[in-house]
């Protein structure tokens, strides 16, 4: 993003930055480059940005949480049946979403332990568990070996992260 910001500014193009979540102001690097305008999700985030940044009141606009807009596009939503079919789940069983919250390989041992507890729970024997990995991370080989053949565990398809790249192609820099 820094390269794009600098290039746009050099050409006199205004740049808008977007704060996706309230914690981006505190736990993430705020912005490597000063953009011309800032879009934020709520009035509270705008107040905090005014307190801790060099932006002026007229440079910050509350736009709502635009990263969630797609949830309101009905044509993008799948029915339960469509989703179950797309992941190979049994439509006659209920599903538990098990969202793995780490990309740290050492922590997958604890994740595996928790998954084992779910699988051994008698009350959940008629459930299937959809295991979603940390975004842009991958299940480790040991994790895959242990759970890939378990009929009650559905591991999220990891190939979706192989489709496309955010890297510049050779000609892209020339277009900036």
C-alpha positions in Angstrom: 0.0 0.0 0.0 2.8 2.4 0.8 4.1 2.2 -2.8 0.6 2.9 -4.1 0.1 5.8 -1.7 3.4 7.5 -2.6 2.7 7.0 -6.3 -0.8 8.5 -6.1 0.4 11.5 -4.1 3.2 12.1 -6.6 0.6 12.3 -9.3 -1.7 14.6 -7.3 -4.3 11.8 -6.7 -6.2 12.0 -3.4 -5.9 8.9 -1.3 -8.5 7.5 1.1 -7.5 5.1 3.9 -10.0 2.8 5.6 -10.0 1.7 9.2 -11.8 -1.6 9.2 -12.2 -2.1 12.9 -12.0 -0.1 16.1 -8.9 -2.1 17.2 -6.9 -1.0 14.1 -6.3 2.3 15.9 -4.7 0.6 18.8 -3.4 -2.9 17.9 -2.3 -2.4 14.3 0.1 0.0 12.7 -2.2 3.0 12.1 -1.1 4.0 8.6 2.4 3.9 7.2 1.7 7.0 5.1 -0.6 9.9 5.8 -3.6 9.6 3.4 -5.7 12.6 2.5 -8.9 11.2 3.9 -9.9 8.5 6.3 -13.0 6.3 6.3 -14.1 4.8 9.6 -16.9 2.5 10.6 -18.5 4.4 13.6 -18.6 7.8 15.2 -16.7 6.4 18.2 -13.8 5.3 16.0 -13.9 8.8 14.4 -13.6 10.4 17.9 -10.7 8.1 18.8 -8.9 8.8 15.4 -9.2 12.5 16.1 -7.7 12.0 19.5 -4.7 9.9 18.5 -3.9 10.9 14.9 -3.1 14.1 12.9 -6.4 14.0 10.9 -8.7 17.0 11.1 -12.5 16.7 11.5 -13.2 17.3 7.8 -10.8 14.6 6.8 -12.6 11.7 8.5 -15.9 10.3 7.3 -18.1 7.7 9.0 -19.0 5.2 6.3 -20.2 2.2 8.3 -18.5 -1.2 8.3 -18.2 -1.5 4.6 -16.2 -4.7 4.8 -19.4 -6.4 5.8 -21.6 -5.0 2.9 -21.5 -8.3 1.0 -23.5 -10.0 3.8 -26.5 -7.9 2.6 -26.2 -9.0 -1.0 -28.7 -11.9 -1.0 -27.5 -13.2 -4.3 -24.1 -14.0 -2.7 -25.6 -16.0 0.2 -25.9 -19.8 0.0 -28.8 -21.8 1.5 -27.9 -24.4 4.1 -28.3 -27.1 1.5 -26.0 -25.3 -1.0 -23.3 -24.7 1.6 -23.4 -28.3 2.9 -23.2 -29.6 -0.6 -20.2 -27.3 -1.4 -18.2 -28.5 1.6 -19.3 -32.2 1.3 -21.3 -32.2 4.5 -24.2 -34.5 5.3 -27.4 -32.4 5.1 -29.2 -34.7 7.5 -26.8 -33.8 10.4 -26.3 -30.6 12.3 -23.0 -28.8 12.0 -20.6 -27.2 14.5 -18.3 -24.5 13.2 -14.9 -24.8 14.8 -12.9 -21.7 13.8 -9.3 -22.1 14.5 -8.0 -18.8 15.9 -4.2 -19.3 15.3 -1.7 -19.5 12.6 1.0 -20.7 15.1 1.9 -24.3 14.4 2.7 -25.0 18.1 -0.8 -24.0 19.1 -2.4 -26.5 16.7 -1.6 -29.2 19.3 -4.1 -27.4 21.6 -6.5 -27.0 18.8 -6.3 -30.7 18.1 -6.9 -31.5 21.7 -10.1 -29.3 21.8 -11.2 -31.0 18.5 -10.7 -34.4 20.1 -12.8 -33.3 23.1 -15.6 -32.3 20.7 -15.4 -35.6 18.8 -15.4 -37.7 22.0 -18.5 -35.9 23.5 -21.3 -38.4 23.3 -24.0 -35.7 23.0 -22.4 -34.6 19.8 -22.0 -37.9 18.1 -24.6 -37.0 15.4 -22.9 -33.7 14.6 -20.3 -32.9 12.0 -17.6 -30.4 12.7 -16.6 -27.9 10.0 -13.1 -26.9 10.9 -12.1 -23.5 9.5 -8.4 -22.6 9.7 -7.0 -19.2 10.5 -7.3 -16.9 7.4 -4.4 -17.2 5.1 -2.8 -20.0 7.2 -2.8 -23.7 6.6 -3.4 -26.8 8.7 -0.2 -28.4 9.5 0.6 -31.8 8.0 0.2 -33.6 11.4 -3.2 -32.0 11.8 -4.3 -33.0 8.3 -3.1 -36.6 8.8 -5.0 -36.9 12.0 -8.4 -35.5 10.9 -8.6 -35.6 7.1 -10.0 -39.1 7.1 -12.5 -38.6 10.0 -16.0 -38.6 8.5 -17.3 -36.2 11.2 -14.6 -33.6 10.5 -14.8 -31.4 7.5 -11.6 -29.4 6.9 -12.0 -26.2 5.1 -10.5 -26.3 1.6 -7.1 -24.6 1.7 -6.7 -24.2 -2.0 -8.7 -21.0 -2.1 -5.6 -19.2 -0.9 -3.7 -20.4 -3.9 -6.0 -18.7 -6.4 -4.4 -15.3 -7.1 -1.7 -13.2 -5.5 -1.4 -9.8 -4.0 2.1 -9.4 -5.4 2.9 -7.0 -8.1 3.4 -8.4 -11.6 6.4 -7.1 -13.5 4.4 -4.5 -15.5 2.3 -3.2 -12.6 4.9 -0.8 -11.3 5.1 0.9 -14.7 1.3 1.5 -14.5 1.6 3.4 -11.2 
